Amino acid sequence: MQYEVNGTTVEADKNGFLVDIDEWNEDVARAIAAHDNIELTEKHWDLINYLREEYVENRGNQPNTRSIIKAMQEKWDDKSVDSKSLYELFPLDPSKQGGRIAGLPESKRKGGY
């Protein structure tokens, strides 16, 4: 699979995850999101940036949905954030679909909790 971004081809595996994490940038994220019919908002970017920071700065950590909920509750100062809120942003799974849009490798972890 491939994404066309600003006249450049970015390679992805059969599930849409980037082959080379270093090819990721915000335009690539927008292209992957558009493929999933998602228009990225500030809240999407908050979650994407959180996932990237965790992966890059925490030795490949890929948080599950429960961890993402806690982080977004803190980030947005909103204790009402729950899994439903995150699935509204990333309907196919906040940790997995969000991770794909964030340019991270596919998580082999099962389940959201």
N, C-alpha and C positions, 0 to 999 in steps of 0.2 A: 504494500500500500504506500501511497505517496500523498503529500500535501503540496500544493502549489502556493508559494508565499512570495509575493513581490517579484515574480519572474524566476524564482529559484525553486527547485524541487527538493523537498525535505523527505527523507526516507523514514518509513514507519513499518513496524511488523504487521502481521495479518490482523491484529487486534487494534491497530491504530496508535500504538505506543512508539515513540521515537526510537530509532536505532541508536542515535548518538545524542545523549542528553545535552551536549555542548551546542547543538544546533538550535536549541530552544531560545526564543525571545518572545516578547509580547505579541508580535505579529503572527508568529507561529501559533501561540496560544489562541489568538482570535480565529485563525484558520481551522484549528482543531475544534474549537467551540462551534464555529459556523457549520462544520460537518455534522455536529450533533444538534443543530438548530438552537443554539444557545447564544444569546447576546450578552456579553460579559458586562456586569455592573460592578460598582465599587465593592459590594459584598462578595461577588465571585472572586475579584482580585485579592481581597483579604484572605480568603480561603486558599487560593492558589499560592499566594506568597507565603502563607503559613506552611503549606505542604512542602514547598521548595526549601524554605529555611530549615525545616526539620530534616529533610533528606540531606541537604548539603552540609549543614552545620552539626548534625547529630548522627554522623556515621551511617547514613542510609536509612534512618528511621522513617517509616511510612505509617503515620498515625491512623488508628481505626476511627470509626465514626464517633464513638464515645469521647475519645481524646479531642477530636475536632470540635465537638459540641462545647466542651469545657473551654477550649481556646477561643472560640468565637463568642461565647458568653462573656468572657473577659475582654476581648478585643472590642466588642460592640456594647459593652457594659449593659447587657440585657440577659437576665436570668431566664427569660422565656424561650430562648433559643433551644430548640430540640431537634431530634432527627428529622421531623417533618419539615422544619424550616430549611434544613440543609438539603433534603431531597427536592424541595422546591427549586433550589439553585441548580443541583446536579441530580436529575431524576434517575439516572442509572446507577448511582451510588456515589455519595460525596467523596469517599476516600479513593475509589477506583477511577471514576470518571473525572473527578477533580485532579487526581494524580496524572491521568493521561493528558489533560489539558495543560497541566503544569510541566509537562515534558519529562516526567519521572518514569522509571522502568515499571513494568507491570508488577503489581503486588501479588504474591502467591498466597497471601493470608486469606483465610476463609472467614466469612461473616463480618458484621460491622461492630460487634461488641466483643 
